[in-house]
């Protein structure tokens, strides 16, 4: 049995026909959940109580529960969710430049084990189901009081290794009778699964793609992203270019700048060579420090600017991001990791 938040309008229509309910009731439920972000069946007050109770009995309670909310001085807000089995994942709301972006998790833990990311410290624990993914966005939407402007599948986990539930969630988000996101406002971030990038490109979703590259050479990437299924830099750059040609959507290379590891001008030059003039954007992100790796530090502001200027000077489009949410452990997985360690016997 899957949760109520995972149901399409067609799913609900078929179920209500089976129950002998009127067709418009299915539309009421879909609108309440996917547009008004009401994830508890008992709270859908447009329905008779008997039908609400039947929905609860059939689908069970909501798939997620908010157990902690932390808000940074810069407005970044981190939500810690507890799942039915006691496992925990995070979402982050990032307000910036008039936009509200929600970063959503796709797995409990992560198999990729990027050295600067807390999500993979305990490895992959399990995939999230569709309802667990969808509810993260719905709960943040309800708390915000309006539909966010952007969604990024860039939280805990590797989205393309949980392909079915992730793409099912996206279809619900872009449904015109739900939150009705434009696919241009949804980004899927992958740490490197070329076959899955092509599978995503062959769907009709046409969302934005971000590839977590973090290095300009295979040797450096193997050290920083040891669990990447496809670790070769050139393969991933080629996959980004293919995705853009196939879908017409921009592809971005995510590059976390780490002092002494990948932030030198020689690394910038190698990245320029790998891109080789193709229309690929680079998103430079100075490291958001994580407590499990105190040895890793962000570069100086001057070094970050020099790296960005080197790329731009050689014709590469890039953005240099600012660090956000450091005072609330906003780096992926950090809050969930620290709470799990604190609660361990």
C-alpha positions in Angstrom: 0.0 0.0 0.0 1.4 3.4 -0.9 0.6 6.7 0.8 -2.2 9.1 -0.1 0.4 11.7 -1.2 1.6 9.3 -3.9 -1.8 8.9 -5.6 -2.6 10.5 -9.0 -6.0 11.7 -9.9 -6.5 8.6 -12.0 -5.6 6.4 -9.1 -8.1 8.1 -6.8 -10.8 8.1 -9.5 -10.4 4.3 -9.9 -10.4 3.7 -6.2 -13.5 5.8 -5.5 -15.4 4.1 -8.4 -14.5 0.8 -6.7 -15.8 2.2 -3.4 -19.0 3.4 -5.0 -18.2 7.1 -4.3 -19.0 9.9 -6.6 -16.3 10.9 -9.1 -16.0 14.5 -7.8 -14.8 13.2 -4.5 -11.6 12.0 -6.1 -10.9 15.5 -7.5 -11.6 16.9 -4.0 -9.0 14.6 -2.5 -6.4 15.2 -5.2 -6.8 19.0 -4.9 -6.6 19.0 -1.1 -3.4 16.9 -1.1 -1.5 18.1 -4.2 -2.6 21.7 -4.4 -3.5 22.7 -0.8 -0.8 20.5 0.8 -3.1 18.7 3.2 -1.4 15.4 3.8 -3.6 14.1 6.7 -6.8 12.4 5.4 -8.7 13.5 8.5 -7.9 17.1 7.8 -9.6 17.1 4.4 -12.7 18.9 5.6 -14.5 19.0 2.2 -15.1 15.2 2.7 -17.6 13.5 5.0 -15.9 12.2 8.2 -16.8 8.6 7.2 -14.9 9.0 3.9 -11.9 10.6 5.7 -11.7 7.7 8.1 -11.9 5.2 5.2 -9.0 7.0 3.5 -7.0 6.9 6.7 -7.7 3.2 7.1 -6.8 2.5 3.5 -3.7 4.6 3.1 -2.5 5.0 6.6 -1.3 8.2 8.3 0.9 10.7 6.6 4.2 9.3 5.4 6.3 12.0 7.2 6.2 13.8 10.5 8.1 17.1 11.1 10.2 16.6 14.2 12.5 19.6 14.1 12.7 22.9 12.2 15.8 25.2 12.4 15.9 28.6 10.8 19.2 30.4 9.9 19.8 34.1 10.3 19.9 34.3 6.5 16.4 32.8 6.3 17.4 29.3 5.3 15.2 26.8 7.0 16.0 23.1 7.6 13.2 20.6 8.2 13.9 17.2 9.8 11.3 14.6 9.0 10.7 11.3 10.7 9.4 8.4 8.6 7.1 5.5 9.6 10.1 3.3 10.5 11.8 6.0 12.6 14.3 6.8 9.9 14.9 10.5 9.3 15.6 12.7 6.3 15.9 16.5 5.6 14.6 19.2 3.4 15.8 22.7 3.2 14.0 25.9 2.2 16.4 28.5 0.7 15.1 32.0 0.1 17.3 34.0 -2.2 16.9 36.7 -4.8 13.1 36.7 -4.6 12.9 32.9 -5.0 12.0 30.2 -2.6 13.9 26.9 -3.4 13.1 23.7 -1.7 15.8 21.0 -1.5 14.3 17.5 -1.3 15.8 14.2 -0.2 15.3 10.9 -2.2 17.0 8.3 0.1 17.7 7.7 3.7 21.5 7.9 3.7 23.4 7.8 0.4 25.7 5.3 -1.4 27.9 7.9 -3.1 29.9 8.9 0.0 31.1 12.3 -1.1 33.8 13.1 1.5 32.3 16.5 2.2 28.7 15.4 2.7 27.2 14.0 5.9 24.4 12.1 4.0 26.7 9.2 3.1 28.5 8.7 6.4 26.3 5.7 7.3 25.9 4.6 3.6 22.6 3.9 2.0 19.9 2.8 4.4 16.9 2.6 2.1 15.1 4.4 -0.7 12.2 6.7 0.0 8.9 5.9 -1.5 6.9 8.3 -3.6 4.7 9.6 -0.8 7.8 10.2 1.4 9.3 12.3 -1.3 6.2 14.2 -2.3 5.2 15.1 1.3 8.5 16.8 1.9 7.6 19.5 -0.6 4.0 19.6 0.4 4.8 20.2 4.1 7.3 22.9 3.3 4.8 24.5 1.0 2.1 24.5 3.7 4.6 26.0 6.2 5.6 28.7 3.7 2.0 29.5 2.9 2.6 29.5 -0.9 4.0 27.4 -3.6 7.8 27.6 -3.7 9.3 28.8 -6.9 11.8 26.0 -7.4 12.5 22.4 -6.4 15.8 20.7 -6.4 16.3 16.9 -5.9 19.6 17.7 -4.1 19.1 16.6 -0.6 20.0 13.3 1.0 20.6 10.5 -1.4 21.2 9.9 -5.1 17.9 10.6 -6.9 18.7 8.6 -10.1 19.3 5.4 -8.0 15.7 5.7 -6.8 14.4 6.4 -10.3 10.8 5.3 -10.2 9.7 7.1 -7.0 11.6 10.3 -7.9 10.1 10.5 -11.4 6.6 9.7 -10.0 7.0 12.5 -7.5 8.0 14.9 -10.3 4.9 14.0 -12.3 2.7 14.8 -9.4 4.5 18.2 -8.9 4.0 19.2 -12.5 0.4 18.1 -12.7 -1.7 21.1 -13.6 -4.3 20.1 -11.0 -1.7 20.1 -8.3 1.1 22.5 -7.5 1.6 22.8 -11.3 5.4 23.3 -11.4 7.0 24.1 -14.7 9.7 21.4 -15.4 12.1 24.3 -15.8 11.6 24.9 -12.1 12.6 21.4 -11.1 16.3 20.2 -11.0 17.4 16.7 -10.5 21.0 16.4 -9.2 23.0 13.3 -9.7 26.5 12.4 -8.6 27.2 10.4 -11.7 25.1 7.7 -13.3 25.4 8.1 -17.1 22.9 5.4 -18.0 20.3 6.9 -15.6 21.0 10.4 -17.0 20.1 9.0 -20.4 17.0 7.3 -19.0 15.9 10.6 -17.5 16.5 12.4 -20.8 14.3 9.9 -22.6 11.3 10.6 -20.4 8.9 13.4 -21.1 9.7 15.2 -17.9 12.3 17.6 -19.4 13.5 18.8 -16.0 16.8 20.6 -15.4 19.8 18.5 -14.8 22.7 19.1 -12.4 25.7 16.8 -12.2 27.7 16.8 -9.0 31.2 16.8 -10.6 33.4 18.4 -7.9 36.6 17.7 -9.8 38.3 18.3 -13.1 40.4 15.1 -13.2 39.5 11.4 -12.6 42.0 11.1 -9.8 40.7 14.0 -7.8 37.1 12.9 -8.4 37.8 9.3 -7.2 39.1 10.8 -3.9 36.2 13.3 -3.4 33.3 11.1 -4.8 34.4 7.5 -4.1 31.0 5.9 -4.6 30.1 7.5 -8.0 28.9 4.7 -10.3 30.5 6.6 -13.3 33.5 8.5 -12.0 35.2 9.6 -15.2 34.9 13.4 -15.6 34.8 13.4 -19.4 31.9 10.8 -19.4 29.9 13.0 -17.1 30.6 16.2 -19.1 29.6 14.4 -22.3 26.4 13.1 -20.6 25.5 16.7 -19.5 26.0 17.9 -23.1 23.8 15.0 -24.4 21.1 15.8 -22.0 20.9 19.4 -23.2 20.8 18.4 -26.8 18.1 15.8 -26.1 15.8 17.9 -23.9 16.6 21.5 -24.7 17.2 22.1 -20.9 20.2 23.6 -19.4 22.7 21.2 -17.7 24.8 22.4 -14.8 28.0 21.0 -13.3 28.0 21.4 -9.5 31.5 22.0 -8.2 32.1 22.3 -4.4 35.3 24.2 -3.9 37.5 22.7 -1.2 40.7 24.4 -0.1 43.8 22.6 -1.4 41.8 19.8 -3.1 40.2 21.2 -6.2 40.4 25.0 -5.9 43.6 25.9 -7.7 43.7 27.6 -11.1 45.2 24.5 -12.6 42.0 22.7 -11.7 40.0 25.5 -13.3 42.0 25.1 -16.5 41.4 21.4 -16.5 37.7 21.9 -16.1 37.7 24.3 -19.1 39.4 21.6 -21.2 36.8 19.0 -20.2 33.9 21.3 -21.1 35.6 22.2 -24.4 33.3 25.1 -25.4 30.0 23.2 -24.9 27.0 25.2 -23.5 27.3 23.8 -20.0 26.9 26.0 -16.9 29.2 25.6 -13.8 27.8 26.2 -10.3 30.7 26.9 -7.9 29.8 26.3 -4.3 32.4 27.1 -1.5 32.3 24.2 0.9 29.7 24.4 3.7 31.8 22.9 6.5 30.6 19.6 8.0 31.6 18.5 11.5 32.5 14.9 10.6 35.3 16.3 8.4 36.9 19.2 10.2 40.0 18.9 8.0 38.0 20.1 4.9 37.7 23.8 4.6 36.3 26.3 2.0 38.8 28.3 0.0 39.3 32.0 0.8 36.9 34.4 -0.8 39.7 35.6 -3.0 40.6 32.1 -4.2 36.9 31.3 -5.0 36.6 34.5 -7.0 39.9 33.8 -8.9 38.6 30.3 -9.8 35.3 31.8 -11.2 37.2 34.5 -13.1 39.5 31.9 -14.6 36.5 30.0 -16.0 34.7 33.1 -17.3 37.9 34.3 -18.8 38.0 31.2 -21.0 34.4 31.4 -22.0 32.7 29.1 -19.4 29.4 30.3 -17.9 29.5 30.0 -14.2 27.9 31.2 -10.9 29.8 31.5 -7.6 27.3 30.7 -4.9 27.4 32.2 -1.4 27.4 29.9 1.7 24.0 29.7 3.4 22.7 28.2 6.5 26.0 27.4 8.1 24.7 28.3 11.6 22.0 25.6 11.3 24.1 22.7 9.8 22.5 23.2 6.4 24.9 21.0 4.6 23.1 17.9 3.3 22.4 15.2 5.9 24.2 17.0 8.7 21.3 17.5 11.0 19.9 14.0 10.5 23.4 12.5 11.2 24.0 14.5 14.3 20.6 13.6 15.8 21.0 9.9 15.0 24.4 9.9 16.7 23.1 11.8 19.7 20.2 9.3 20.1 22.3 6.1 19.6 22.7 3.9 22.6 
